[in-house]
Amino acid sequence: MKNKNGFLLIAAGLLFGIGFWIIILVWIPTGSPQKSSPPGVGLPAADFTVDSLSGESIRLSKYRGMPVVLNFWATWCPPCKEEMPLFDEYAERLAGQAVFIAVDAGEEDEVVRAYIDESGIGLPIGLDRDGVVTDLYYVRSFPVTFFIDSEGITRAQHIGQLDEDLLMKYLVTIGINE
């Protein structure tokens, strides 16, 4: 009888231990946040909010109903700086028809402000200070530009510097024919 009780006690302990680990593995998060899927052509653009260089918030979904050109850049990136005047020109030219947003990736506000002041760029500059939006869009090199239609669907993505001809071709994908 003593052996039977000992066996039952060991079996109960094993079942308890197995049950405990199943609960731990199934119900308790691992601590690493689940990453969204990479952005893709034909998929909704992930919404985000960042502070702008002018102190206001920029929220992507605020521009629903209008095509958006979303550019990720940095001041240390020569191709980014070369294409920035083109975006600024088209942001002015297409005001009321499309929105251009340039999101700086992880730099100090003062560094970005110095470049913008020196270059005279006037388009909205978002500050992704901690890299959350850059990660959300899986940006790993610069510059990267997303072309989002008025319904919030990503219609094109370009990695690298854009010239005017390429920009105009991408604008057509989001309904802008200039």
N, C-alpha and C positions, 0 to 999 in steps of 0.2 A: 504494500500500500504506500510505503514511503517513497519508493521509486516512481510510482505513478504520479504522486503529488509533485515531486521534483520535476518530472517530465512535463506536466501541465504548466508548472510555473515557468520553465524555460520556454515552452511553446508560446505561452501568453506574452512573455517578454519579447520574443522574436517578432510576433505579430504586431505588438505595440511599436517596436522599433521600425519595422517595415512601414507600417501605417504612418508613423511620424514623418519619415523621409518622403513618402509619397505626398503628404500634405505640404511639406516644405517645398518640394520641387514643383508642384502644380500651382499652389496658391500664393506663394510669396514671390514678388518680382525679383529679378536677378540684380537689380540695381543699375543696369545699363538701360538707358531709355531706348525704346523702340524707334528706329529711324524710319521715316516715311520712304516711300518708293522714290526712285530718282525721277526728276521731271522728264516728261516725254512729249513729243509732238503728238497732238490729238488728245492730250490729257489736261485736266484743269490745272492751272498754275497755283502753286501753294500760296496761300495768303500769309502775309506777315505785316508787322508794324515795326518801323525803325524811327529813331529821331532823325530829323533833318539838320543840316548844318545851320539853318536859320532858326532852329529851336522848335519847330512844329513837328508833329508826327506825320509820317508817311505810311499809309495803310493801302496795300495793293487793291483790296476789294472796294475801296472808296472810288476807284476809277472804273468799276464795272459799267459797261455801256460805252466805253471808249477804248480804242486800241491802245496798248501799252508797249513801249520799247523799254525793257529792263536790262540795264547794263551793270555788270560787276567789274570793278576796276580798283586800282591802287595808284598812289602817286609815284611809287618806285618803279612802275611798269611803263617803259617807254612807249609801247604800242597803245596802251590805254590813254596816255597823254596825247598821243598823235591823233586818235580818233575822237577825243572829247570835243574839240571845236566843231566837228561835223555833227555830232549829236546836238550840240548847243544850237547850231544853225537850223537844223531840222525841227528842233523843239519850238523855236520861234516861228518858223515857216508854217508848221502844222498845228499851231496853237488852236485849240477848239476842235481839232480833228483827231489828234493822238496825244498821248502823254509820254514823255521821256523821263525815266528815273535812272539815276546813276547811283549805285550802292557801293560805297567805299568799304573795302574788306579789312577791318581790324586795325586801322591806323588811329593815331591820336588825333583828336579834333583839331588841334593847332596846326598839325602838319597838313591836313586836308584844307583847312581854312586858308593857310598861306598859299597853297597851290591855286585854289579857286580865286582868291583875291588877285594874285599875280596874273592869272590867265584870263580873268574876266568872264568865266563861265557862269551862265545864269540859270541853267536847268536845275531841277530839284536834286539835291545831293543827300542821299541817305547814309547814315553812319551805322555800319554793322560792327560795333565796337568789340563784341565778343565772338563774332563769327557764326552766330546761330543761323542767320539767313543764308550766308554763304554755304554752310553745311546743308541747310534745307534744300538748296538748289544743286548740291553736289559739285560746287565749283572747286576745281583743283588747279586751274591755271587761269591766267588773265591775259586779255580781257575775255569775258563771255557775255553774250547778249541773247536774251530771250525775246521773242516776238509773240505777244499775247493779244488775241482778238477781243472784240468788245464783249464777248460772252465769258471771258476769263479762261479761254482755252489756249494753250501754247501751240502755236502754228509753226514755229521754226526756232532753231537754236544755232548760234554761230560761235565757234571757239576761235579766238584770234581777232586780229584787227580787221575792222570793216573799212572799206572805201565807199565812196558815194554810189557807185554802180551796184555794189552788193547791198548796201543799205536800201536802195530803191527797190531792188528785187524782193528783199525780205518784207518791205512795207506793203507790197502788193499782197503778200500772204495773210496780212491782217486787215485787208480791206482799204488800204490807202493807195490811191492811184494818183500820182502827181504828174 
